[in-house]
Amino acid sequence: MKRILTFCLLICLIIPFNLKSQDQEEPQVGCHFTKQKVHCEALTEEQERYVRATKARSDTFNILNYDIRLNVTDFANKRISGHCIVKFTPKMDNLDFINLDLEALTTDSVLQDGLPISFDIASPFLKVNLNQTISIGDTVSLDIYYRGTPITSSSGFGGFYFEDNIAYNLGIGLNDSPHNYGRAWYPCFDNFVERATYDFTIIAPPGMKGYAIGEFIDETVDLDNRNIRRYRMNQLLPTYLTGIAVSTYTSYEFVYDALDGPIPVRLVGKPAQMNNFKESFQQLGDAIDVFEKWYGPYIWSHVGYVLTTRGAMEHSTSIAYPASSVDNGKPSNRLMSHELCHHWWGNMLSPETQADMWIKEGNAEYGAHLFVEYTEGTDAFAQEVKANNLKTIKTAHLDDDGYKALSPMPQEQTYGTTTYNKGAAMIHNMRAFLQDSLFASGQRKMLEDNLYANLNAHTYQEQMSLATGVDMTDYFNNWVFNPGWADYEIDSLRSTQSGGDWQVQTFVQQKLRGTSQIHKQDPVWVRFIGSELQYEDRRFVADEEFSEFDVTIPFQPVAASINPDNHLNIASFVDGGKIYTGKTFSSGNTRISLDFNKLVDTSLLYVEHHWTAPDPMLVNPQNIQLSSTSYWNVVGIIHEGSLVKANINYSKGNELDNELLLVNEDSLLLMYRPDASAEWSVYAHYVQWKFSPTDGNGFLKIDELLPGQYALAKGPQPISATDNLSTATNIQLFPNPAQEEIYLSSATLIAGTYQYKVFGLQRQLFQQGLMQNVQGDPAISIKDLPEGHFYIQLIDVRSGKVSTAAFQKF
């Protein structure tokens, strides 16, 4: 019964600490979450040649327009038939053929000037032999007739689908090379580089309608009651951004009065879906406004979404959107805003190759964060950005086979966590590097200057430098071309009074995670805290492993915290603020929960959790192993007479704790030092609670939390099967045998604080505890022990020295 009650108590203690993070977790649906689950294979030599050839063709021909006339009436057999007029002009002289992409569809004939010409099929290539040699300045149109069952990607995302009585395409094939998937339903140059205008004529079965990107032209019904609708896209797009959808669709259309003028909106779905669709999209206007605010006017004819069955894809003006995301009218604002943001990042400009997919995906995912800032405020935005960075630092290197730079991204990790989540985190860091006004104006000008262009990371760097007048070399070297993270720690403060103000020297150390390259010119924010709970934030630039900067503030600082509002995504996380009696604080970001059950006055406290190694121990006679992965810094004001308690969870399944728990958890220690100038020692005010003696999970219950640094460590090994405990007599005990209590002789102890552990002959742990401020002959109760022989292990928390002795209970 006693064990059951203890277990229930532990569960009650732990559950509240996790409720906040669970409640805030948003269901992960949509294109970016679907894509992250797909692991692409490395390209074969043949695929490499194909990708290079696909891109290189844009240097030989320029496609001007595709006129696509598609019959989508054979739902029963999942077949399409098409007539595509490809209009192009050569970029060099004396060309007599053109290679187009068309995969798994049958080409019936190709006409030039109304006459048949020869062609060769070696899927995915369609080589058309022109009827005469052409040169720069010529314009040619080819009529290509084709049919068949279109392909879909083996990844489950990409290609042309017939499902749930809908025919539609998704313009990216996750497992395919190249990823562009226009070739699944019309002949084209299928790469990120080549852009053209488009005409669409969609023939749908009776009772159905076809929708496509671009402006609606007209609608007719033929003698067979087939619905025929035409659209025109006047703006230049690569093939992957073209899209159609055919079903028993209806549309809800209205005009939104956006920041830069009225914008038509078209929501397309089946009739039974439309109420939920409209309910789910109530904040679409906010998304339009926030992106016009940051990135400039919406340049497309209208905003459009069409409900399909799987994934989301940013086809310009006709976003394929999963119907499951509007079920019951629930909003999926992250997905809705991410896809809309692609109309700036991806649709106005595209990455040159998949190796820089982060340019469009990182910016679009950060757009979803900007939407939160716009609709919910700065505090919610800071938490959103922090949660994204925490997810990234926890999982990106596990998901993506190691720490990866954003550019160039290997083929295998094109759609990984690094591309999406770290991409968004690093766009936030670009904002920190430039600050808000210059970030917004620079991104806007960069988009304007590169409209309908394609970029790689190097040209992005050059264009942002031109747009802002700021050399972006250090930013890109730090956060784009370099894997991992930098972290920053305040070493010390020195302050002197000057009139009514204080001059403060601040010494900051840079640390690294997942990289060996010291960052240059990183902007770092420091919050200086005064004794009256006042604070001032200052921004400075860190340029070396050790940096110093001077500031003037109107009070003497007694503490300082680094990056408290997460202006910069680094390898540490901060939570905190004002605290008062009865308040609790649980932070999934910092792995610590606080209990303010005895405060004499309101206090100010911040907890920093650093995902980098703490400073090493300089004096370490017991060979204590400090964590090499993380530590905490508790910063702020706790008034004299106040008491703050804390819990730190540990887990053998947590990457940060694994190295300390490989053998068991009995040797786990909590180390402490009051500041960076002091030496580490075992903390005196905690006890260890285990969920199970051997599962490697539990928590450290801190009875009194003090400002300073904390780190987990592995101490001297506890009693093991190889120890000869029967002769361990370097502690004197009396009486021995004993019944109620044993006393430790002061002749073999020095005054101090000790942890003790009592083991049986089979090395099982029976009890443990902490003896503080030991003087005289301290007593340990053994009344709950069964009769038998035992051993006691004593650890001096100051020096780490371990002593043992044997005794008998009767």
ZAMARGU-4260 file (C-alpha; in steps of 0.2 Angstrom, whole numbers, plus 5000, padded with zeros to 4 digits):
<rodrens>
0) 5000/5000/5000 | 5014/5012/5004 | 5022/5010/4987 | 5005/5013/4979 | 5002/5029/4988
5) 5020/5035/4984 | 5017/5031/4965 | 5000/5040/4965 | 5009/5055/4974 | 5022/5055/4960
10) 5009/5055/4946 | 5000/5069/4955 | 5016/5079/4956 | 5021/5076/4938 | 5005/5078/4928
15) 5002/5097/4931 | 5019/5101/4924 | 5014/5093/4907 | 4997/5100/4905 | 5002/5117/4897
20) 5012/5110/4883 | 4999/5096/4879 | 4985/5109/4878 | 4994/5120/4866 | 4999/5106/4854
25) 4991/5109/4837 | 4986/5094/4827 | 4999/5092/4813 | 4991/5091/4796 | 4995/5098/4779
30) 5009/5099/4767 | 5023/5103/4778 | 5019/5089/4790 | 5015/5076/4777 | 5032/5080/4768
35) 5042/5079/4784 | 5037/5061/4786 | 5045/5056/4769 | 5063/5051/4768 | 5069/5054/4750
40) 5082/5043/4743 | 5099/5049/4736 | 5099/5052/4718 | 5106/5039/4706 | 5119/5044/4693
45) 5105/5043/4680 | 5093/5054/4691 | 5107/5067/4693 | 5110/5068/4675 | 5091/5070/4672
50) 5090/5084/4685 | 5105/5093/4677 | 5097/5091/4660 | 5080/5097/4665 | 5088/5113/4672
55) 5100/5115/4658 | 5086/5115/4645 | 5080/5132/4651 | 5096/5138/4644 | 5092/5132/4626
60) 5073/5136/4625 | 5061/5148/4633 | 5043/5142/4635 | 5032/5156/4633 | 5014/5148/4636
65) 5006/5132/4638 | 4988/5130/4632 | 4981/5115/4641 | 4965/5107/4635 | 4961/5093/4647
70) 4947/5080/4646 | 4944/5074/4664 | 4928/5064/4661 | 4934/5046/4663 | 4933/5044/4682
75) 4928/5026/4681 | 4945/5021/4673 | 4955/5036/4680 | 4961/5042/4663 | 4964/5059/4656
80) 4966/5065/4638 | 4974/5081/4633 | 4979/5093/4619 | 4993/5104/4625 | 4999/5119/4614
85) 5017/5123/4619 | 5023/5140/4613 | 5042/5143/4614 | 5057/5152/4607 | 5075/5146/4606
90) 5089/5154/4616 | 5102/5149/4603 | 5104/5146/4585 | 5102/5131/4574 | 5091/5120/4585
95) 5081/5106/4577 | 5073/5097/4592 | 5066/5100/4609 | 5065/5089/4624 | 5050/5090/4635
100) 5045/5081/4651 | 5030/5069/4650 | 5029/5054/4661 | 5019/5038/4659 | 5006/5045/4647
105) 5005/5040/4629 | 5008/5053/4615 | 4997/5050/4600 | 5003/5064/4589 | 5013/5080/4588
110) 5009/5094/4575 | 5019/5109/4570 | 5010/5122/4559 | 4996/5110/4557 | 5007/5096/4550
115) 5012/5080/4559 | 5031/5079/4564 | 5041/5065/4572 | 5044/5062/4590 | 5053/5049/4601
120) 5047/5044/4618 | 5059/5038/4632 | 5049/5042/4647 | 5050/5054/4656 | 5057/5063/4640
125) 5047/5067/4625 | 5059/5072/4611 | 5051/5082/4597 | 5060/5083/4580 | 5056/5100/4573
130) 5052/5102/4554 | 5065/5114/4552 | 5080/5122/4561 | 5076/5137/4571 | 5086/5151/4579
135) 5085/5166/4591 | 5070/5176/4587 | 5059/5162/4580 | 5043/5157/4589 | 5036/5140/4587
140) 5020/5131/4593 | 5018/5113/4595 | 5001/5104/4596 | 5004/5088/4607 | 4990/5075/4609
145) 4991/5063/4623 | 4981/5052/4635 | 4982/5038/4648 | 4982/5035/4667 | 4992/5049/4676
150) 5005/5044/4689 | 5006/5048/4707 | 5021/5048/4719 | 5025/5033/4729 | 5027/5045/4744
155) 5008/5048/4744 | 5010/5066/4739 | 5012/5072/4721 | 5005/5068/4704 | 4987/5067/4698
160) 4974/5059/4708 | 4956/5052/4706 | 4949/5049/4723 | 4933/5053/4733 | 4925/5058/4717
165) 4938/5072/4714 | 4951/5073/4700 | 4966/5084/4705 | 4984/5086/4705 | 4998/5090/4717
170) 5012/5099/4709 | 5027/5092/4719 | 5031/5073/4720 | 5041/5070/4736 | 5050/5055/4731
175) 5053/5060/4713 | 5067/5068/4704 | 5065/5081/4699 | 5051/5085/4713 | 5041/5096/4700
180) 5026/5086/4694 | 5019/5095/4680 | 5024/5081/4668 | 5011/5069/4677 | 4998/5078/4667
185) 5005/5089/4653 | 5021/5090/4642 | 5032/5103/4649 | 5049/5109/4655 | 5047/5102/4673
190) 5059/5112/4684 | 5060/5127/4696 | 5068/5139/4684 | 5057/5139/4668 | 5042/5150/4670
195) 5028/5153/4657 | 5010/5159/4656 | 4995/5147/4655 | 4978/5144/4647 | 4967/5130/4653
200) 4951/5122/4646 | 4944/5109/4658 | 4931/5097/4651 | 4921/5089/4666 | 4908/5076/4667
205) 4889/5081/4669 | 4886/5087/4686 | 4904/5092/4689 | 4915/5108/4687 | 4933/5110/4684
210) 4943/5124/4693 | 4961/5129/4688 | 4973/5142/4693 | 4971/5160/4685 | 4956/5170/4681
215) 4940/5162/4676 | 4936/5166/4658 | 4919/5157/4653 | 4909/5142/4655 | 4899/5132/4642
220) 4890/5115/4642 | 4891/5104/4626 | 4879/5092/4619 | 4884/5078/4630 | 4880/5090/4645
225) 4899/5090/4649 | 4904/5106/4658 | 4918/5116/4650 | 4927/5130/4659 | 4942/5141/4653
230) 4955/5150/4664 | 4969/5161/4660 | 4985/5163/4671 | 4994/5179/4664 | 5008/5178/4677
235) 5024/5168/4675 | 5024/5152/4684 | 5035/5136/4685 | 5025/5120/4681 | 5024/5114/4699
240) 5013/5129/4704 | 4999/5125/4691 | 4984/5115/4697 | 4967/5110/4692 | 4953/5101/4702
245) 4937/5093/4696 | 4922/5087/4706 | 4904/5091/4711 | 4911/5108/4717 | 4902/5124/4721
250) 4911/5140/4726 | 4909/5154/4739 | 4916/5170/4732 | 4918/5187/4740 | 4929/5202/4740
255) 4941/5206/4755 | 4946/5224/4758 | 4965/5221/4761 | 4978/5233/4766 | 4983/5236/4748
260) 4966/5236/4741 | 4952/5224/4737 | 4956/5206/4733 | 4943/5193/4727 | 4942/5177/4736
265) 4936/5160/4730 | 4933/5145/4741 | 4929/5129/4732 | 4922/5113/4739 | 4908/5101/4738
270) 4891/5108/4744 | 4891/5098/4760 | 4908/5105/4765 | 4905/5123/4762 | 4898/5128/4779
275) 4913/5121/4788 | 4925/5128/4775 | 4918/5146/4778 | 4918/5143/4797 | 4936/5137/4797
280) 4943/5151/4786 | 4936/5166/4796 | 4953/5173/4799 | 4959/5172/4781 | 4958/5191/4780
285) 4970/5192/4794 | 4982/5181/4784 | 4981/5192/4769 | 4984/5208/4779 | 4999/5202/4789
290) 5008/5196/4773 | 5004/5212/4764 | 5011/5221/4779 | 5027/5212/4779 | 5030/5207/4761
295) 5020/5219/4750 | 5005/5218/4739 | 4996/5202/4734 | 5000/5202/4716 | 4988/5188/4710
300) 4971/5189/4703 | 4962/5182/4718 | 4965/5171/4733 | 4959/5153/4731 | 4958/5137/4740
305) 4950/5121/4734 | 4946/5106/4745 | 4954/5090/4740 | 4959/5073/4749 | 4977/5074/4754
310) 4990/5086/4758 | 4991/5105/4754 | 5000/5112/4739 | 5002/5131/4735 | 4995/5131/4717
315) 4994/5150/4713 | 4976/5156/4716 | 4970/5138/4718 | 4978/5130/4733 | 4975/5112/4735
320) 4969/5110/4753 | 4964/5094/4763 | 4946/5093/4767 | 4950/5085/4784 | 4957/5102/4789
325) 4940/5110/4789 | 4931/5096/4797 | 4918/5103/4810 | 4923/5121/4805 | 4938/5120/4816
330) 4952/5132/4810 | 4969/5126/4804 | 4976/5143/4804 | 4994/5137/4803 | 4991/5127/4787
335) 4980/5140/4780 | 4992/5154/4782 | 5008/5144/4778 | 5000/5140/4760 | 4994/5158/4757
340) 5012/5164/4762 | 5019/5154/4747 | 5011/5166/4736 | 5025/5178/4741 | 5038/5164/4745
345) 5038/5151/4731 | 5026/5159/4719 | 5033/5176/4716 | 5050/5168/4717 | 5056/5150/4718
350) 5072/5141/4724 | 5083/5137/4710 | 5084/5119/4715 | 5078/5107/4729 | 5094/5110/4738
355) 5087/5127/4743 | 5070/5122/4747 | 5071/5131/4764 | 5070/5148/4755 | 5051/5145/4751
360) 5047/5133/4765 | 5056/5142/4779 | 5049/5159/4774 | 5031/5151/4772 | 5032/5143/4789
365) 5038/5159/4797 | 5023/5167/4789 | 5012/5156/4800 | 5022/5163/4815 | 5019/5181/4809
370) 5001/5177/4808 | 5001/5172/4826 | 5009/5188/4830 | 4997/5198/4820 | 4981/5189/4828
375) 4986/5185/4845 | 5000/5197/4850 | 5018/5197/4854 | 5018/5185/4869 | 5009/5171/4859
380) 5021/5175/4844 | 5036/5173/4856 | 5030/5156/4862 | 5026/5150/4844 | 5044/5155/4839
385) 5051/5147/4854 | 5041/5131/4852 | 5047/5129/4834 | 5065/5131/4839 | 5063/5119/4853
390) 5055/5106/4841 | 5070/5109/4829 | 5084/5107/4841 | 5076/5092/4849 | 5072/5083/4833
395) 5080/5090/4817 | 5096/5080/4819 | 5087/5064/4823 | 5075/5066/4808 | 5088/5072/4796
400) 5102/5060/4799 | 5113/5073/4809 | 5115/5092/4810 | 5112/5099/4793 | 5116/5116/4786
405) 5100/5124/4777 | 5110/5125/4761 | 5114/5115/4751 | 5102/5102/4758 | 5105/5084/4753
410) 5092/5076/4742 | 5088/5064/4756 | 5082/5078/4768 | 5074/5090/4756 | 5058/5089/4765
415) 5064/5087/4782 | 5063/5096/4799 | 5078/5106/4795 | 5071/5113/4779 | 5054/5118/4787
420) 5057/5121/4805 | 5075/5127/4806 | 5071/5137/4790 | 5058/5146/4799 | 5069/5148/4814
425) 5083/5156/4804 | 5071/5168/4795 | 5067/5174/4813 | 5085/5176/4815 | 5087/5186/4799
430) 5073/5198/4807 | 5084/5199/4823 | 5100/5202/4812 | 5091/5217/4803 | 5078/5222/4815
435) 5060/5224/4811 | 5059/5239/4799 | 5074/5234/4789 | 5069/5216/4788 | 5052/5220/4781
440) 5058/5233/4769 | 5072/5222/4763 | 5062/5206/4761 | 5049/5217/4751 | 5062/5225/4740
445) 5070/5208/4737 | 5054/5200/4731 | 5050/5215/4720 | 5068/5215/4712 | 5067/5196/4709
450) 5049/5194/4704 | 5047/5178/4694 | 5065/5174/4697 | 5073/5159/4705 | 5086/5160/4719
455) 5099/5149/4728 | 5106/5153/4745 | 5121/5163/4738 | 5110/5174/4727 | 5097/5176/4741
460) 5112/5183/4752 | 5117/5195/4738 | 5100/5201/4734 | 5096/5204/4753 | 5113/5213/4755
465) 5108/5225/4740 | 5090/5227/4746 | 5095/5232/4764 | 5112/5240/4762 | 5118/5228/4775
470) 5132/5215/4772 | 5122/5198/4775 | 5138/5187/4774 | 5140/5184/4792 | 5121/5180/4794
475) 5122/5167/4780 | 5138/5160/4786 | 5131/5158/4804 | 5114/5152/4801 | 5112/5146/4783
480) 5129/5138/4777 | 5133/5132/4795 | 5124/5117/4804 | 5119/5118/4822 | 5117/5133/4834
485) 5126/5146/4844 | 5122/5149/4862 | 5126/5163/4874 | 5130/5164/4892 | 5133/5180/4903
490) 5149/5177/4912 | 5149/5192/4923 | 5144/5210/4926 | 5154/5225/4932 | 5145/5241/4936
495) 5150/5258/4941 | 5139/5273/4945 | 5140/5288/4934 | 5129/5303/4940 | 5112/5296/4941
500) 5115/5281/4929 | 5126/5266/4929 | 5139/5260/4917 | 5139/5241/4915 | 5152/5230/4908
505) 5144/5214/4902 | 5155/5199/4898 | 5147/5186/4887 | 5153/5168/4881 | 5148/5160/4865
510) 5145/5141/4865 | 5140/5129/4851 | 5129/5115/4848 | 5130/5104/4832 | 5144/5115/4825
515) 5162/5120/4827 | 5161/5137/4819 | 5161/5152/4830 | 5147/5164/4825 | 5151/5182/4819
520) 5140/5197/4822 | 5126/5189/4830 | 5114/5201/4838 | 5110/5196/4857 | 5098/5204/4869
525) 5102/5205/4888 | 5089/5210/4901 | 5097/5219/4916 | 5087/5217/4932 | 5088/5229/4947
530) 5084/5226/4965 | 5067/5234/4964 | 5062/5222/4950 | 5065/5235/4937 | 5073/5229/4921
535) 5080/5236/4904 | 5084/5227/4888 | 5099/5230/4878 | 5105/5223/4861 | 5123/5220/4857
540) 5133/5211/4844 | 5143/5196/4848 | 5158/5193/4837 | 5170/5180/4846 | 5169/5166/4858
545) 5171/5179/4872 | 5163/5196/4870 | 5162/5212/4880 | 5150/5226/4878 | 5146/5242/4888
550) 5129/5250/4892 | 5122/5264/4902 | 5106/5260/4912 | 5097/5270/4925 | 5099/5258/4940
555) 5113/5246/4946 | 5109/5228/4939 | 5110/5214/4952 | 5106/5201/4938 | 5105/5198/4920
560) 5096/5186/4908 | 5101/5182/4890 | 5088/5182/4876 | 5072/5182/4888 | 5060/5186/4874
565) 5068/5175/4861 | 5073/5188/4849 | 5086/5176/4842 | 5084/5157/4840 | 5099/5150/4849
570) 5103/5134/4858 | 5095/5140/4875 | 5077/5143/4881 | 5071/5156/4894 | 5055/5156/4903
575) 5050/5167/4918 | 5044/5184/4924 | 5036/5191/4940 | 5032/5178/4953 | 5021/5178/4969
580) 5015/5167/4983 | 5004/5153/4976 | 5009/5155/4958 | 5016/5139/4949 | 5027/5139/4934
585) 5029/5124/4923 | 5040/5125/4907 | 5042/5112/4894 | 5054/5124/4886 | 5066/5123/4901
590) 5062/5106/4909 | 5059/5113/4926 | 5044/5117/4936 | 5044/5129/4951 | 5033/5131/4966
595) 5032/5148/4974 | 5024/5143/4991 | 5033/5155/5002 | 5037/5172/4996 | 5038/5188/5007
600) 5036/5199/4992 | 5034/5198/4973 | 5050/5193/4965 | 5057/5192/4947 | 5064/5176/4941
605) 5070/5168/4924 | 5076/5151/4921 | 5088/5148/4906 | 5090/5130/4899 | 5106/5129/4889
610) 5107/5115/4876 | 5126/5117/4877 | 5140/5110/4889 | 5142/5119/4906 | 5159/5126/4910
615) 5170/5111/4916 | 5175/5108/4934 | 5192/5114/4938 | 5194/5104/4954 | 5187/5087/4953
620) 5196/5074/4964 | 5181/5062/4963 | 5181/5062/4944 | 5163/5068/4943 | 5156/5068/4925
625) 5147/5084/4922 | 5133/5084/4908 | 5141/5088/4891 | 5124/5093/4884 | 5114/5105/4895
630) 5113/5116/4911 | 5102/5128/4919 | 5105/5146/4924 | 5092/5153/4937 | 5093/5172/4936
635) 5083/5186/4946 | 5078/5192/4963 | 5072/5180/4977 | 5069/5191/4992 | 5077/5186/5009
640) 5065/5175/5018 | 5057/5168/5002 | 5057/5150/4997 | 5056/5143/4980 | 5055/5125/4976
645) 5058/5116/4960 | 5057/5099/4951 | 5068/5094/4936 | 5063/5078/4927 | 5076/5067/4920
650) 5074/5052/4908 | 5085/5039/4900 | 5075/5041/4884 | 5080/5060/4884 | 5095/5063/4873
655) 5101/5076/4885 | 5102/5063/4900 | 5107/5047/4891 | 5126/5049/4894 | 5123/5051/4913
660) 5110/5036/4914 | 5119/5023/4904 | 5122/5012/4919 | 5109/5017/4932 | 5102/5032/4940
665) 5109/5030/4957 | 5124/5040/4953 | 5115/5055/4946 | 5119/5071/4955 | 5113/5089/4954
670) 5128/5101/4953 | 5128/5119/4957 | 5138/5135/4957 | 5132/5153/4962 | 5139/5161/4946
675) 5152/5158/4932 | 5167/5162/4943 | 5163/5149/4956 | 5167/5130/4957 | 5154/5117/4955
680) 5149/5106/4970 | 5135/5094/4973 | 5119/5104/4977 | 5114/5103/4996 | 5095/5105/4994
685) 5088/5091/4984 | 5082/5073/4984 | 5080/5061/4970 | 5063/5053/4967 | 5063/5038/4955
690) 5048/5031/4946 | 5056/5014/4947 | 5073/5008/4953 | 5079/5003/4936 | 5069/5012/4922
695) 5080/5028/4922 | 5066/5040/4924 | 5062/5051/4939 | 5065/5069/4945 | 5075/5079/4957
700) 5065/5088/4970 | 5074/5104/4975 | 5068/5110/4992 | 5076/5127/4990 | 5080/5135/4973
705) 5094/5148/4973 | 5100/5159/4959 | 5115/5152/4950 | 5119/5138/4938 | 5113/5120/4939
710) 5119/5104/4929 | 5116/5086/4930 | 5131/5075/4933 | 5136/5057/4936 | 5145/5055/4952
715) 5156/5040/4959 | 5147/5024/4956 | 5136/5018/4970 | 5137/5001/4978 | 5140/4988/4964
720) 5141/4969/4963 | 5160/4970/4963 | 5162/4980/4979 | 5169/4971/4994 | 5157/4980/5006
725) 5160/4969/5021 | 5177/4977/5024 | 5172/4995/5020 | 5174/5002/5038 | 5180/5020/5034
730) 5165/5027/5043 | 5163/5023/5062 | 5145/5018/5066 | 5137/5015/5083 | 5128/5005/5090
735) 5131/4991/5078 | 5120/4980/5078 | 5106/4993/5080 | 5087/4993/5081 | 5080/5010/5079
740) 5094/5022/5074 | 5113/5022/5070 | 5125/5036/5073 | 5139/5041/5063 | 5154/5045/5073
745) 5160/5063/5072 | 5178/5056/5073 | 5177/5051/5055 | 5166/5065/5049 | 5169/5084/5046
750) 5156/5097/5047 | 5146/5098/5031 | 5131/5091/5021 | 5130/5073/5015 | 5119/5062/5005
755) 5117/5044/5011 | 5110/5028/5003 | 5107/5012/5012 | 5109/4996/5002 | 5105/4977/5006
760) 5117/4963/5003 | 5110/4961/4986 | 5114/4979/4982 | 5096/4984/4982 | 5093/5002/4988
765) 5082/5003/5004 | 5082/5021/5008 | 5091/5037/5005 | 5091/5055/5011 | 5101/5071/5014
770) 5109/5077/5030 | 5112/5095/5031 | 5124/5105/5042 | 5131/5089/5050 | 5139/5092/5067
775) 5142/5080/5081 | 5136/5062/5079 | 5122/5063/5067 | 5108/5049/5068 | 5100/5040/5054
780) 5083/5031/5057 | 5083/5013/5052 | 5066/5008/5060 | 5058/5004/5043 | 5072/4992/5038
785) 5069/4973/5040 | 5081/4963/5051 | 5097/4959/5042 | 5114/4966/5036 | 5116/4982/5027
790) 5128/4995/5020 | 5128/5013/5021 | 5136/5025/5007 | 5140/5043/5012 | 5143/5056/4999
795) 5151/5073/5004 | 5141/5085/4993 | 5155/5098/4994 | 5170/5087/4989 | 5160/5072/4981
800) 5170/5060/4993 | 5162/5043/4995 | 5163/5033/5011 | 5155/5016/5015 | 5152/5006/5031
805) 5143/4989/5035 | 5130/4987/5050 | 5117/4975/5056 | 5098/4978/5060 | 5090/4967/5073
</rodrens>
